[in-house]
Amino acid sequence: GGTWSYTPRVGTDEYGAPLFTSSYKDLRTNSFYQSMELPDYPFPAGPVSSFLSGPCIYKYLEGFTKQFNLEKYIRFRSLVNSVEKVGDNWNVTYMKTDTKHNVSEECGFVVVATGEYIAPHVPYFAKQEDFKGKMLHSRDYRDSEDYRGLRVLVVGAGPSAFDLATHLINVTSMFIHSHHLDASIEKVYGNYKKKPDIKHFTPTGAVFVDDSTEEFDVAILCTGYAYTFPFLNYQSSGVTWAPKYIMPLYNQLININHPTMTFVGTGKYSIGVVRDRQGHYSAQLAAGLVKLPSKDEMFKQWFDEVKNRTPKEINSIGYDNTASYMDTLLNGTDIPHIPPVFTTILRDHIDIWYSEFLTFRNYQINLLSDTEYEMIVKPQKKACPFDI
């Protein structure tokens, strides 16, 4: 079902297959809906928030597949176990999760679109095995009601951590937030406590690096995700990966060693329309409509791009680099570019997100042209332009 397919289950589905969704009840996007809109399938107009609900995005994508009759091309309940380069083609083996039967197909082109939010990154904290309460990664968070009346520690300062804060502050007896950014909401909520990084856990809580202590019932680790591609044959795939990176990818998309494979959505700090254009590019590449530079030229561009980056930055596209990245990727193709106004909105929105993360969804974002937009305070109760 993908990341937008909400289920209260965690771990595995009814067939015992792993669940990859990180969606939770009452989730709303932290990116304006225009940045997720697909070509030729606009969101309906109407008085609706710029930040839609998770079920709304799922309904939108479902409608897109039906509108263009795409379901007949989708292998549902299919878990890919192996992708191996054999000669000029790829041998793809997947298991039908409902029957447990394995199926193998030979493919001329492979698009890896598992994205960057598959495997939780769970760092080790000193003495975490001593903690007697519940500890989970944010991917397994589902419903704020599960934590009503409890003392909850959230670790991290990314989008998930701050979004869970908006869900949990009103239901927990104490909300403790461990991170090292300046952002804090202590002045707004009395049960919110900002704490620095964890020094070590105790049986009933934690000691922090300033030697202060707190007791809590649940620790939720909003510590991000790690790259993992367990289905790829490491020897034949032509790519190397570790938790923080995958390489070498030309234009953050194309497997340089085997250009009949692309990786859509692995670029960090990118938006939905970027991934859509990566998909369009992959389709044109598979159809032979795109001519790539030589392998040596692709390697040189990739190396020049990443040589001064840290491992964590190797696959970064960057919100403020959206227009430049699209210009580079789509140059020489007939794929529609993303309006430059998107980069401006993203740059402005990041600042607002950090300074007003409790209320930023009250802003209405209206596109005025390819280069201009307006952002006004106009809270909308409706978080979806159609019935769900």
C-alpha positions in Angstrom: 0.0 0.0 0.0 2.9 2.4 0.2 3.8 5.0 2.8 0.3 6.6 2.7 -1.6 3.4 3.4 -2.6 3.7 7.0 -3.0 0.6 9.1 -3.1 0.3 12.9 -0.9 -2.8 12.5 2.9 -2.7 13.0 5.5 -5.1 12.0 3.7 -7.4 9.5 0.4 -7.6 7.6 -2.2 -10.3 7.7 0.0 -12.5 5.4 3.1 -12.1 7.6 4.8 -9.8 5.1 6.7 -6.8 6.5 4.8 -3.5 6.7 6.7 -0.4 5.4 4.2 2.4 6.1 5.1 5.1 8.6 1.6 6.7 8.4 -0.3 7.3 11.6 -3.8 8.4 12.6 -4.6 12.1 12.0 -1.5 12.6 9.9 -1.4 15.7 7.8 1.3 16.6 5.3 4.0 19.1 6.2 4.4 20.0 2.5 1.9 22.1 0.5 -0.3 20.0 -1.7 0.8 21.6 -5.0 4.3 20.1 -4.3 2.6 16.6 -4.5 0.3 17.2 -7.5 0.8 14.9 -10.5 0.6 16.3 -14.1 -2.7 15.9 -15.8 -4.4 15.0 -12.5 -4.9 18.2 -10.4 -6.4 18.3 -6.9 -10.0 19.5 -7.0 -10.4 23.2 -6.3 -12.2 24.4 -3.2 -11.8 25.8 0.3 -9.3 23.3 1.7 -6.1 23.5 3.7 -2.8 23.6 1.8 -1.7 20.7 4.0 -3.8 17.6 3.4 -4.5 14.6 5.5 -2.7 11.3 4.9 -5.9 9.4 3.9 -6.5 12.2 1.4 -3.1 11.7 -0.3 -3.8 8.0 -0.4 -7.2 8.6 -2.0 -5.7 11.0 -4.5 -3.1 8.4 -5.6 -5.7 5.7 -5.8 -7.8 8.0 -8.0 -4.8 8.6 -10.2 -4.2 4.9 -10.8 -7.9 4.4 -11.7 -8.1 7.5 -13.9 -5.3 6.2 -16.1 -6.2 2.5 -15.7 -2.8 1.6 -14.1 -4.0 -1.2 -11.7 -3.6 -3.8 -14.4 0.1 -3.1 -14.4 0.6 -3.4 -10.6 1.5 -6.7 -9.0 -0.3 -6.4 -5.6 0.8 -8.5 -2.6 4.2 -9.1 -4.1 7.3 -8.9 -2.0 10.5 -8.5 -4.1 13.2 -10.9 -2.7 15.9 -10.6 -5.3 17.0 -8.3 -8.2 20.1 -9.7 -9.9 21.9 -8.6 -13.1 22.1 -11.5 -15.6 23.7 -10.6 -18.9 22.0 -7.5 -20.3 18.9 -8.0 -18.2 17.7 -8.2 -14.6 16.3 -11.3 -13.0 13.6 -10.2 -10.6 12.1 -12.7 -8.1 9.2 -11.9 -5.8 7.0 -13.8 -3.5 3.2 -13.6 -3.6 2.5 -12.9 0.0 -1.0 -14.5 0.1 0.1 -17.8 -1.5 3.9 -17.8 -0.6 4.7 -18.7 -4.1 7.9 -17.3 -5.7 7.7 -15.8 -9.2 10.7 -14.8 -11.4 10.7 -12.5 -14.3 13.4 -11.2 -16.7 13.3 -7.4 -17.0 15.2 -5.1 -19.3 14.9 -2.1 -17.0 14.4 -1.8 -13.2 13.2 1.2 -11.2 13.9 1.0 -7.5 11.3 3.2 -5.9 11.4 2.1 -2.3 12.5 5.6 -1.3 14.5 6.6 1.8 11.9 5.9 4.5 12.1 2.1 4.7 14.5 0.9 7.4 14.4 2.8 10.7 17.7 4.2 11.9 17.9 3.2 15.5 21.1 4.4 17.2 22.4 2.7 20.3 22.0 4.7 23.5 24.1 3.9 26.5 22.3 1.5 28.9 19.2 1.5 26.8 18.7 -2.2 27.7 18.2 -1.1 31.3 15.1 0.8 30.5 12.0 -1.1 31.6 9.4 1.0 29.8 8.4 0.8 26.1 10.8 1.9 23.4 9.9 2.2 19.7 10.9 4.0 16.5 8.5 6.6 15.1 7.7 4.3 12.2 5.7 2.1 14.6 3.7 5.1 16.1 0.1 4.9 15.1 -2.4 6.7 17.5 -2.0 9.3 20.1 -4.7 7.6 22.2 -2.2 4.8 22.9 -0.2 7.3 25.0 -3.0 9.1 26.9 -2.0 9.9 30.4 1.5 8.5 30.0 4.9 10.2 30.3 6.5 10.2 26.9 10.0 11.0 25.7 10.5 11.8 22.0 14.1 11.8 20.7 15.0 13.9 17.6 14.3 17.2 16.0 13.2 16.3 12.5 9.7 16.5 11.0 8.4 13.4 12.7 9.5 14.5 16.1 7.9 17.9 15.9 4.7 16.5 14.3 4.4 13.9 17.1 4.7 16.7 19.5 1.6 18.3 18.1 -0.3 15.0 18.5 0.9 14.0 21.9 1.2 17.2 24.0 -2.6 17.4 24.6 -2.9 13.7 25.7 0.2 12.9 27.6 0.8 13.7 31.3 4.3 14.8 30.5 6.0 15.3 27.1 9.8 15.3 27.2 11.6 16.3 24.0 15.3 15.5 23.7 17.2 17.4 21.0 19.9 20.0 20.5 18.2 22.6 18.3 16.9 26.0 19.6 13.3 25.2 18.8 11.1 24.8 21.9 7.4 25.1 22.8 7.7 25.2 26.6 6.1 28.7 26.7 3.0 27.3 25.0 2.4 24.0 26.8 3.1 23.5 30.5 3.6 19.7 30.2 6.3 20.1 27.6 10.0 19.8 28.7 12.9 20.3 26.4 16.0 18.3 27.3 19.4 18.0 25.6 20.8 14.8 24.2 20.7 11.6 26.2 23.7 10.6 28.2 22.3 7.2 29.2 19.1 5.4 30.0 18.0 4.3 33.5 15.4 1.6 34.4 12.8 4.3 34.7 14.0 7.1 32.4 17.2 8.8 31.3 20.1 11.0 32.3 20.9 13.8 29.9 24.2 15.3 28.9 23.6 18.2 31.3 23.3 15.5 34.1 19.6 16.3 34.6 17.2 13.3 34.9 13.7 12.5 33.8 11.4 9.6 34.3 9.0 8.4 31.6 6.9 5.5 30.5 7.6 5.5 26.7 10.5 6.5 24.5 9.8 7.2 20.9 12.9 7.5 18.7 12.4 9.9 15.8 15.9 9.2 14.6 15.4 9.0 10.9 15.9 6.2 8.4 18.7 4.2 6.8 19.2 3.2 3.2 18.7 -0.5 2.7 18.1 -2.6 -0.4 18.1 -6.2 0.8 16.7 -7.4 -2.5 19.6 -6.1 -4.6 22.4 -8.5 -5.4 25.4 -6.7 -4.0 27.9 -8.2 -6.4 25.9 -7.6 -9.6 23.9 -4.5 -8.9 26.7 -2.0 -9.5 25.8 0.1 -6.5 27.1 0.3 -3.0 25.1 1.4 0.0 25.4 2.0 3.7 22.8 3.5 6.1 23.6 7.1 5.1 24.2 6.8 1.3 23.9 4.9 -1.9 26.3 5.4 -4.8 27.2 6.0 -7.5 24.1 7.6 -8.9 24.2 10.0 -11.8 21.9 13.0 -11.1 20.8 11.3 -7.9 18.9 8.8 -10.1 20.8 6.6 -12.5 22.9 3.6 -11.6 26.2 4.7 -13.4 27.5 1.1 -13.7 24.2 -0.2 -15.0 22.1 2.6 -16.5 19.1 0.2 -17.0 18.4 0.8 -13.3 17.2 4.0 -11.6 16.5 4.9 -8.0 13.4 7.2 -7.7 12.9 9.0 -4.4 16.2 8.2 -2.7 17.4 11.8 -3.0 17.1 13.5 0.4 15.2 16.8 0.9 13.1 16.5 -2.2 9.4 16.9 -2.8 6.7 14.8 -4.5 6.9 16.5 -7.9 10.6 15.9 -8.1 10.1 12.2 -7.6 7.3 12.3 -10.3 9.8 13.9 -12.8 12.4 11.3 -11.9 9.7 8.7 -12.7 9.1 10.4 -16.1 12.8 10.5 -16.8 13.2 6.8 -15.9 10.3 5.9 -18.3 11.9 7.9 -21.2 15.3 6.4 -20.4 13.8 2.9 -20.5 12.1 3.7 -23.8 15.4 4.9 -25.4 14.3 8.5 -25.6 17.1 9.9 -23.4 20.8 9.8 -24.4 23.1 9.6 -21.5 26.7 10.8 -21.4 29.5 8.2 -21.4 30.1 6.2 -18.3 33.4 8.2 -17.6 31.5 11.5 -18.0 28.8 10.4 -15.6 31.4 9.3 -13.1 33.2 12.6 -13.3 30.0 14.7 -12.8 29.0 12.5 -9.9 32.5 12.7 -8.3 32.7 16.5 -8.7 29.3 16.7 -7.1 30.0 14.6 -4.0 33.7 14.8 -3.4 33.3 17.5 -0.7 30.2 16.1 0.9 29.9 14.1 4.1 28.4 10.5 3.7 25.1 11.9 5.0 25.1 14.5 2.2 26.0 12.3 -0.7 22.4 11.8 -1.8 21.1 15.2 -0.9 19.1 17.2 -3.5 18.1 20.0 -1.2 14.8 21.9 -1.1 16.5 25.2 -2.0 18.2 23.4 -4.9 15.0 22.0 -6.4 14.9 24.2 -9.6 18.6 23.8 -10.3 18.4 20.0 -9.9 15.4 19.8 -12.2 17.1 21.9 -14.8 20.1 19.6 -14.8 18.1 16.4 -14.9 15.5 17.4 -17.5 17.8 19.3 -19.8 17.2 18.0 -23.4 13.9 16.2 -22.6 10.3 17.2 -23.2 9.4 16.5 -19.5 7.8 19.6 -18.0 10.0 21.5 -15.5 8.9 22.5 -12.0 8.1 26.2 -11.8 10.8 28.1 -10.0 8.3 29.4 -7.5 8.4 26.0 -5.8 12.0 26.6 -4.7 11.1 30.0 -3.3 8.2 28.5 -1.3 10.3 25.6 0.0 13.0 28.0 1.1 10.5 30.3 2.9 8.5 27.3 4.3 11.5 25.7 6.0 12.0 28.9 8.0 8.3 29.0 9.0 8.2 25.3 9.7 11.0 25.6 12.4 9.7 28.8 13.9 5.9 28.0 13.8 5.8 24.2 13.7 2.6 24.1 15.8 0.6 26.4 13.6 2.2 26.5 10.1 -0.7 24.5 8.7 -2.9 27.5 9.2 -1.2 29.2 6.3 -2.8 29.0 2.9 -0.4 28.9 -0.1 -1.7 30.2 -3.4 0.4 30.0 -6.6 0.0 33.3 -8.5 2.5 32.5 -11.4 5.5 30.4 -12.1 7.6 32.9 -10.1 5.2 34.3 -7.5 3.0 33.1 -4.7 1.1 34.4 -1.7 1.0 32.9 1.8 -1.8 34.0 4.0 -3.1 33.0 7.4 -6.4 31.2 6.6 -7.1 28.2 8.8 -9.2 25.6 7.0 -10.9 22.8 8.9 -11.2 20.7 5.8 -8.0 18.7 5.1 -9.2 17.1 1.8 -10.9 18.5 -1.3 -12.9 15.3 -1.8 -14.8 12.7 0.3 -12.6 10.0 1.9 
